[in-house]
Amino acid sequence: MTINRKQLAVGIAFCIIYLFLLFTSRSHSARDPGSFFFKPEAGYRPRYSLKRVEEALQHVSDHSISTSPLQPIGSPAKAARHAEICIGVISVKRPFQQNLDTTLGSILDTLSKDQRSTISLHILFAQTNPADHPDYTQPWLSNLADNVFTYEHLGAPMSSIMRLERNRDVRRKSLFDYRLALKSCYEKTEAPWIMILEDDILAQRDWYEHTTKSLQKIVEWRQQGLIRDWLYLRLFYTEKFLGWNSEEWLKYLTCSILALIVVAGSLLLGRKRYRPVRELTTFPFPIIICFVFLPLLIGLYFMSGRVTMRPLKPGIHVMNRYGCCTQAMVFPRDKAPPLVEHLRLMGREKISMAVDTALEKFADENGLDRLAIVPSQMQHVGAAPYKEDPKEDWSEPYRVRGPNGVWSMSFEEAYGN
């Protein structure tokens, strides 16, 4: 039961290699929120977002001086009924700072005139008293948006909404707002694509080209029967929920056991056929390999994080699970009517649910896939959601960040170099 010199050499070599892998993993996994080595100051660093915020705000500043009379709120300011994409932005007053200007600026600042002409941009001020919203009377609003709506202009039941606001029933009100934004785009345009955005997102410079090309590719795949019917194309996702999920523990355990079987089988086979292997596999060294070395490697694999070890390749992916949240989504026009009705029914349920949960429920009930563009085309830059406690310290470590860790690391990595 002694260790020979060759076994000792292999053990020392393993320790050296393992330490190298350990330090490498610590470095490469610092931006992976599912990793044991995750460092928030690195993961949430806005390597690209700060620059895009400056560019977006400059675009808004350039359009802050009105050269023509302001269009009445709620009127069809520009002829965009035959647009290719209707973008509905839902805006609410937030406790710390407003990001509607950043959202609109980043969507529009890199578009050519031809590209802009294919978009109908709708803004919904989702408050019973829209004048309370700091951006409601901004001069740049009518210069950037095609239509600006309030509850009153869309004929919404004001008494019901006021009750939701009074009771702080955020989930039920969010279902109503999302439904209203979808309905607005569907009824007031003939756009084949409806994009719903929250008012605290930041688009990368080439979002329009990437999104339209992806939609065209999806249509071709669907026509060729290569993919199932689908509900939405996600333009934002966070890696926070793409880690080693506990629901798949049996899959991970099975793979680990299979790795053990393969290693043990290889040692037995090598022992029979090759003399050098026979010298290395005298007892108890095979036990050390199988139950010390291998578990250490498997543990390091999982500690490094799923996003690090199994990154998503750039392109279009099916993301039916763990895709969060509702910051930026594109829906086919034909899905709008049944989805609007579904959201209406969900709003009447005794126990309300979040919008993203309601969307997933609709997709599951109708056998629809959910797609996503990798990397994210948009970032979540809101310092805090409007429902968050205003007393919470949100200034550290970065002023530009997503609340509750809802942040796309892929966005910063892909476009920040």
RASUL-V632567 format. One record per residue. N is the residue number from 1. RES is the residue in one letter. SS is DSSP state (H for helix, E for strand, C for the rest). PHI is phi as a letter, one per 20 degrees, with the letter a starting at -180 (NA if undefined). NEAR is the number of other C-alpha atoms within 12 Angstrom. Layout:
# RASUL-V632567
n:N res:RES ss:SS phi:PHI near:NEAR
n:N res:RES ss:SS phi:PHI near:NEAR
This chain:
# RASUL-V632567
n:1 res:M ss:C phi:NA near:11
n:2 res:T ss:C phi:d near:13
n:3 res:I ss:C phi:e near:20
n:4 res:N ss:C phi:e near:18
n:5 res:R ss:H phi:f near:14
n:6 res:K ss:H phi:f near:19
n:7 res:Q ss:H phi:f near:25
n:8 res:L ss:H phi:f near:18
n:9 res:A ss:H phi:f near:15
n:10 res:V ss:H phi:f near:24
n:11 res:G ss:H phi:f near:22
n:12 res:I ss:H phi:f near:15
n:13 res:A ss:H phi:f near:15
n:14 res:F ss:H phi:f near:22
n:15 res:C ss:H phi:f near:18
n:16 res:I ss:H phi:f near:14
n:17 res:I ss:H phi:f near:17
n:18 res:Y ss:H phi:f near:25
n:19 res:L ss:H phi:f near:17
n:20 res:F ss:H phi:f near:16
n:21 res:L ss:H phi:f near:23
n:22 res:L ss:H phi:f near:26
n:23 res:F ss:H phi:f near:17
n:24 res:T ss:H phi:f near:18
n:25 res:S ss:H phi:f near:29
n:26 res:R ss:H phi:f near:25
n:27 res:S ss:H phi:f near:21
n:28 res:H ss:H phi:f near:26
n:29 res:S ss:C phi:e near:35
n:30 res:A ss:C phi:f near:28
n:31 res:R ss:C phi:d near:37
n:32 res:D ss:C phi:e near:42
n:33 res:P ss:C phi:f near:35
n:34 res:G ss:C phi:e near:34
n:35 res:S ss:C phi:e near:34
n:36 res:F ss:C phi:f near:28
n:37 res:F ss:C phi:e near:28
n:38 res:F ss:C phi:f near:29
n:39 res:K ss:C phi:d near:20
n:40 res:P ss:H phi:g near:27
n:41 res:E ss:H phi:f near:21
n:42 res:A ss:H phi:e near:23
n:43 res:G ss:H phi:f near:35
n:44 res:Y ss:C phi:d near:40
n:45 res:R ss:C phi:f near:30
n:46 res:P ss:C phi:e near:35
n:47 res:R ss:C phi:f near:27
n:48 res:Y ss:C phi:d near:30
n:49 res:S ss:H phi:f near:42
n:50 res:L ss:H phi:g near:27
n:51 res:K ss:H phi:f near:23
n:52 res:R ss:H phi:f near:36
n:53 res:V ss:H phi:f near:38
n:54 res:E ss:H phi:f near:21
n:55 res:E ss:H phi:f near:28
n:56 res:A ss:H phi:f near:33
n:57 res:L ss:H phi:f near:27
n:58 res:Q ss:H phi:f near:22
n:59 res:H ss:H phi:f near:27
n:60 res:V ss:H phi:f near:32
n:61 res:S ss:H phi:f near:23
n:62 res:D ss:H phi:f near:21
n:63 res:H ss:C phi:d near:25
n:64 res:S ss:C phi:e near:23
n:65 res:I ss:C phi:d near:18
n:66 res:S ss:C phi:e near:18
n:67 res:T ss:C phi:d near:13
n:68 res:S ss:C phi:b near:13
n:69 res:P ss:C phi:g near:12
n:70 res:L ss:C phi:f near:24
n:71 res:Q ss:C phi:f near:24
n:72 res:P ss:C phi:f near:19
n:73 res:I ss:C phi:g near:30
n:74 res:G ss:C phi:n near:27
n:75 res:S ss:C phi:e near:21
n:76 res:P ss:C phi:f near:24
n:77 res:A ss:C phi:f near:26
n:78 res:K ss:C phi:c near:27
n:79 res:A ss:C phi:f near:20
n:80 res:A ss:C phi:c near:26
n:81 res:R ss:C phi:f near:28
n:82 res:H ss:C phi:e near:21
n:83 res:A ss:C phi:f near:28
n:84 res:E ss:C phi:e near:31
n:85 res:I ss:E phi:c near:36
n:86 res:C ss:E phi:d near:43
n:87 res:I ss:E phi:d near:47
n:88 res:G ss:E phi:d near:47
n:89 res:V ss:E phi:d near:45
n:90 res:I ss:E phi:e near:42
n:91 res:S ss:E phi:c near:42
n:92 res:V ss:C phi:c near:39
n:93 res:K ss:C phi:f near:32
n:94 res:R ss:C phi:d near:28
n:95 res:P ss:C phi:f near:23
n:96 res:F ss:C phi:d near:24
n:97 res:Q ss:C phi:b near:26
n:98 res:Q ss:C phi:e near:27
n:99 res:N ss:C phi:c near:39
n:100 res:L ss:H phi:f near:40
n:101 res:D ss:H phi:f near:44
n:102 res:T ss:H phi:f near:42
n:103 res:T ss:H phi:f near:45
n:104 res:L ss:H phi:f near:46
n:105 res:G ss:H phi:f near:38
n:106 res:S ss:H phi:f near:39
n:107 res:I ss:H phi:f near:47
n:108 res:L ss:H phi:d near:41
n:109 res:D ss:C phi:f near:34
n:110 res:T ss:C phi:d near:24
n:111 res:L ss:C phi:f near:24
n:112 res:S ss:C phi:f near:16
n:113 res:K ss:H phi:f near:11
n:114 res:D ss:H phi:f near:13
n:115 res:Q ss:H phi:f near:21
n:116 res:R ss:H phi:f near:27
n:117 res:S ss:H phi:f near:23
n:118 res:T ss:C phi:e near:29
n:119 res:I ss:E phi:d near:38
n:120 res:S ss:E phi:d near:41
n:121 res:L ss:E phi:d near:46
n:122 res:H ss:E phi:d near:47
n:123 res:I ss:E phi:d near:49
n:124 res:L ss:E phi:d near:47
n:125 res:F ss:E phi:e near:40
n:126 res:A ss:C phi:e near:44
n:127 res:Q ss:C phi:b near:34
n:128 res:T ss:C phi:f near:31
n:129 res:N ss:C phi:d near:19
n:130 res:P ss:H phi:f near:24
n:131 res:A ss:H phi:f near:17
n:132 res:D ss:H phi:f near:17
n:133 res:H ss:C phi:f near:25
n:134 res:P ss:C phi:g near:24
n:135 res:D ss:C phi:e near:29
n:136 res:Y ss:C phi:f near:31
n:137 res:T ss:C phi:d near:20
n:138 res:Q ss:C phi:f near:24
n:139 res:P ss:H phi:f near:25
n:140 res:W ss:H phi:f near:31
n:141 res:L ss:H phi:f near:38
n:142 res:S ss:H phi:f near:36
n:143 res:N ss:H phi:f near:31
n:144 res:L ss:H phi:d near:39
n:145 res:A ss:C phi:e near:43
n:146 res:D ss:C phi:e near:40
n:147 res:N ss:E phi:b near:39
n:148 res:V ss:E phi:c near:43
n:149 res:F ss:E phi:c near:40
n:150 res:T ss:E phi:c near:36
n:151 res:Y ss:C phi:g near:32
n:152 res:E ss:C phi:f near:22
n:153 res:H ss:C phi:f near:24
n:154 res:L ss:C phi:e near:29
n:155 res:G ss:C phi:m near:16
n:156 res:A ss:C phi:f near:25
n:157 res:P ss:C phi:f near:19
n:158 res:M ss:H phi:f near:22
n:159 res:S ss:H phi:f near:14
n:160 res:S ss:H phi:f near:19
n:161 res:I ss:H phi:f near:29
n:162 res:M ss:H phi:f near:20
n:163 res:R ss:H phi:f near:17
n:164 res:L ss:H phi:f near:25
n:165 res:E ss:H phi:f near:24
n:166 res:R ss:H phi:f near:15
n:167 res:N ss:C phi:e near:13
n:168 res:R ss:C phi:l near:16
n:169 res:D ss:C phi:e near:22
n:170 res:V ss:H phi:f near:29
n:171 res:R ss:H phi:f near:29
n:172 res:R ss:H phi:f near:32
n:173 res:K ss:H phi:f near:39
n:174 res:S ss:H phi:f near:36
n:175 res:L ss:H phi:f near:37
n:176 res:F ss:H phi:f near:41
n:177 res:D ss:H phi:f near:42
n:178 res:Y ss:H phi:f near:46
n:179 res:R ss:H phi:f near:37
n:180 res:L ss:H phi:f near:40
n:181 res:A ss:H phi:f near:44
n:182 res:L ss:H phi:f near:45
n:183 res:K ss:H phi:f near:37
n:184 res:S ss:H phi:f near:43
n:185 res:C ss:H phi:f near:47
n:186 res:Y ss:H phi:f near:37
n:187 res:E ss:H phi:e near:21
n:188 res:K ss:H phi:d near:32
n:189 res:T ss:C phi:c near:32
n:190 res:E ss:C phi:d near:26
n:191 res:A ss:C phi:f near:32
n:192 res:P ss:C phi:f near:30
n:193 res:W ss:E phi:c near:36
n:194 res:I ss:E phi:c near:43
n:195 res:M ss:E phi:d near:45
n:196 res:I ss:E phi:d near:45
n:197 res:L ss:E phi:c near:40
n:198 res:E ss:E phi:e near:46
n:199 res:D ss:C phi:e near:44
n:200 res:D ss:C phi:c near:43
n:201 res:I ss:E phi:d near:51
n:202 res:L ss:E phi:c near:50
n:203 res:A ss:E phi:e near:47
n:204 res:Q ss:C phi:f near:43
n:205 res:R ss:C phi:g near:32
n:206 res:D ss:C phi:d near:25
n:207 res:W ss:H phi:g near:31
n:208 res:Y ss:H phi:f near:31
n:209 res:E ss:H phi:f near:20
n:210 res:H ss:H phi:f near:26
n:211 res:T ss:H phi:f near:37
n:212 res:T ss:H phi:f near:26
n:213 res:K ss:H phi:f near:17
n:214 res:S ss:H phi:f near:27
n:215 res:L ss:H phi:f near:34
n:216 res:Q ss:H phi:f near:20
n:217 res:K ss:H phi:f near:20
n:218 res:I ss:H phi:f near:32
n:219 res:V ss:H phi:f near:22
n:220 res:E ss:H phi:f near:15
n:221 res:W ss:H phi:f near:17
n:222 res:R ss:H phi:f near:16
n:223 res:Q ss:H phi:f near:13
n:224 res:Q ss:C phi:e near:12
n:225 res:G ss:C phi:m near:11
n:226 res:L ss:C phi:e near:13
n:227 res:I ss:C phi:c near:20
n:228 res:R ss:C phi:f near:22
n:229 res:D ss:C phi:f near:27
n:230 res:W ss:E phi:c near:35
n:231 res:L ss:E phi:e near:36
n:232 res:Y ss:E phi:b near:42
n:233 res:L ss:E phi:d near:45
n:234 res:R ss:E phi:e near:44
n:235 res:L ss:C phi:d near:48
n:236 res:F ss:C phi:c near:45
n:237 res:Y ss:C phi:b near:43
n:238 res:T ss:C phi:d near:44
n:239 res:E ss:H phi:f near:40
n:240 res:K ss:H phi:g near:33
n:241 res:F ss:H phi:d near:28
n:242 res:L ss:C phi:d near:32
n:243 res:G ss:C phi:e near:32
n:244 res:W ss:C phi:f near:30
n:245 res:N ss:C phi:f near:21
n:246 res:S ss:H phi:f near:14
n:247 res:E ss:H phi:f near:14
n:248 res:E ss:H phi:d near:14
n:249 res:W ss:H phi:f near:14
n:250 res:L ss:H phi:f near:13
n:251 res:K ss:H phi:f near:14
n:252 res:Y ss:H phi:f near:20
n:253 res:L ss:H phi:f near:19
n:254 res:T ss:H phi:f near:13
n:255 res:C ss:H phi:f near:16
n:256 res:S ss:H phi:f near:24
n:257 res:I ss:H phi:f near:19
n:258 res:L ss:H phi:f near:17
n:259 res:A ss:H phi:f near:21
n:260 res:L ss:H phi:f near:27
n:261 res:I ss:H phi:f near:19
n:262 res:V ss:H phi:f near:17
n:263 res:V ss:H phi:f near:24
n:264 res:A ss:H phi:f near:23
n:265 res:G ss:H phi:f near:16
n:266 res:S ss:H phi:f near:21
n:267 res:L ss:H phi:f near:28
n:268 res:L ss:H phi:f near:22
n:269 res:L ss:H phi:f near:17
n:270 res:G ss:H phi:f near:20
n:271 res:R ss:H phi:f near:20
n:272 res:K ss:H phi:f near:17
n:273 res:R ss:H phi:d near:13
n:274 res:Y ss:C phi:c near:15
n:275 res:R ss:H phi:f near:15
n:276 res:P ss:H phi:g near:15
n:277 res:V ss:H phi:f near:21
n:278 res:R ss:H phi:f near:22
n:279 res:E ss:H phi:f near:24
n:280 res:L ss:H phi:e near:30
n:281 res:T ss:C phi:d near:33
n:282 res:T ss:C phi:f near:25
n:283 res:F ss:C phi:f near:19
n:284 res:P ss:C phi:d near:18
n:285 res:F ss:H phi:f near:29
n:286 res:P ss:H phi:g near:31
n:287 res:I ss:H phi:f near:22
n:288 res:I ss:H phi:f near:26
n:289 res:I ss:H phi:f near:28
n:290 res:C ss:H phi:f near:29
n:291 res:F ss:H phi:d near:22
n:292 res:V ss:H phi:c near:20
n:293 res:F ss:H phi:f near:25
n:294 res:L ss:H phi:f near:26
n:295 res:P ss:H phi:g near:23
n:296 res:L ss:H phi:f near:24
n:297 res:L ss:H phi:f near:27
n:298 res:I ss:H phi:f near:27
n:299 res:G ss:H phi:f near:23
n:300 res:L ss:H phi:f near:28
n:301 res:Y ss:H phi:g near:30
n:302 res:F ss:H phi:f near:31
n:303 res:M ss:H phi:f near:30
n:304 res:S ss:H phi:f near:34
n:305 res:G ss:C phi:n near:33
n:306 res:R ss:H phi:f near:30
n:307 res:V ss:H phi:f near:33
n:308 res:T ss:H phi:f near:34
n:309 res:M ss:H phi:e near:23
n:310 res:R ss:C phi:c near:18
n:311 res:P ss:C phi:f near:22
n:312 res:L ss:C phi:f near:23
n:313 res:K ss:C phi:f near:18
n:314 res:P ss:C phi:g near:17
n:315 res:G ss:E phi:p near:24
n:316 res:I ss:E phi:d near:29
n:317 res:H ss:E phi:c near:28
n:318 res:V ss:E phi:f near:26
n:319 res:M ss:C phi:c near:31
n:320 res:N ss:C phi:f near:28
n:321 res:R ss:C phi:c near:26
n:322 res:Y ss:C phi:m near:25
n:323 res:G ss:C phi:e near:37
n:324 res:C ss:C phi:d near:35
n:325 res:C ss:C phi:c near:41
n:326 res:T ss:C phi:d near:39
n:327 res:Q ss:C phi:f near:42
n:328 res:A ss:E phi:b near:42
n:329 res:M ss:E phi:b near:42
n:330 res:V ss:E phi:d near:40
n:331 res:F ss:E phi:d near:45
n:332 res:P ss:E phi:f near:34
n:333 res:R ss:H phi:g near:30
n:334 res:D ss:H phi:f near:23
n:335 res:K ss:H phi:e near:27
n:336 res:A ss:H phi:f near:35
n:337 res:P ss:H phi:g near:23
n:338 res:P ss:H phi:f near:24
n:339 res:L ss:H phi:f near:35
n:340 res:V ss:H phi:g near:32
n:341 res:E ss:H phi:f near:23
n:342 res:H ss:H phi:f near:29
n:343 res:L ss:H phi:f near:37
n:344 res:R ss:H phi:f near:29
n:345 res:L ss:H phi:f near:22
n:346 res:M ss:H phi:f near:31
n:347 res:G ss:H phi:f near:30
n:348 res:R ss:C phi:e near:18
n:349 res:E ss:C phi:f near:16
n:350 res:K ss:C phi:f near:10
n:351 res:I ss:C phi:d near:13
n:352 res:S ss:C phi:f near:24
n:353 res:M ss:C phi:c near:26
n:354 res:A ss:C phi:f near:27
n:355 res:V ss:H phi:g near:34
n:356 res:D ss:H phi:f near:31
n:357 res:T ss:H phi:f near:26
n:358 res:A ss:H phi:f near:33
n:359 res:L ss:H phi:f near:41
n:360 res:E ss:H phi:f near:33
n:361 res:K ss:H phi:f near:25
n:362 res:F ss:H phi:f near:30
n:363 res:A ss:H phi:f near:28
n:364 res:D ss:H phi:f near:18
n:365 res:E ss:H phi:f near:15
n:366 res:N ss:C phi:d near:19
n:367 res:G ss:C phi:m near:15
n:368 res:L ss:C phi:d near:24
n:369 res:D ss:E phi:f near:30
n:370 res:R ss:E phi:c near:38
n:371 res:L ss:E phi:d near:38
n:372 res:A ss:E phi:b near:42
n:373 res:I ss:E phi:e near:38
n:374 res:V ss:E phi:d near:34
n:375 res:P ss:C phi:f near:33
n:376 res:S ss:C phi:g near:46
n:377 res:Q ss:C phi:e near:45
n:378 res:M ss:E phi:c near:51
n:379 res:Q ss:E phi:d near:54
n:380 res:H ss:E phi:e near:46
n:381 res:V ss:C phi:d near:44
n:382 res:G ss:C phi:f near:42
n:383 res:A ss:C phi:f near:35
n:384 res:A ss:C phi:a near:35
n:385 res:P ss:C phi:f near:33
n:386 res:Y ss:C phi:f near:29
n:387 res:K ss:C phi:e near:24
n:388 res:E ss:C phi:f near:20
n:389 res:D ss:C phi:f near:16
n:390 res:P ss:C phi:f near:16
n:391 res:K ss:C phi:e near:11
n:392 res:E ss:C phi:f near:16
n:393 res:D ss:C phi:f near:16
n:394 res:W ss:C phi:d near:24
n:395 res:S ss:C phi:e near:18
n:396 res:E ss:C phi:d near:16
n:397 res:P ss:C phi:e near:18
n:398 res:Y ss:C phi:c near:23
n:399 res:R ss:C phi:f near:23
n:400 res:V ss:C phi:e near:36
n:401 res:R ss:C phi:a near:38
n:402 res:G ss:C phi:e near:39
n:403 res:P ss:H phi:f near:33
n:404 res:N ss:H phi:l near:24
n:405 res:G ss:H phi:m near:32
n:406 res:V ss:C phi:e near:34
n:407 res:W ss:C phi:b near:42
n:408 res:S ss:C phi:e near:48
n:409 res:M ss:H phi:f near:46
n:410 res:S ss:H phi:f near:41
n:411 res:F ss:H phi:f near:40
n:412 res:E ss:H phi:f near:35
n:413 res:E ss:H phi:f near:26
n:414 res:A ss:H phi:f near:24
n:415 res:Y ss:H phi:d near:26
n:416 res:G ss:C phi:e near:18
n:417 res:N ss:C phi:e near:12
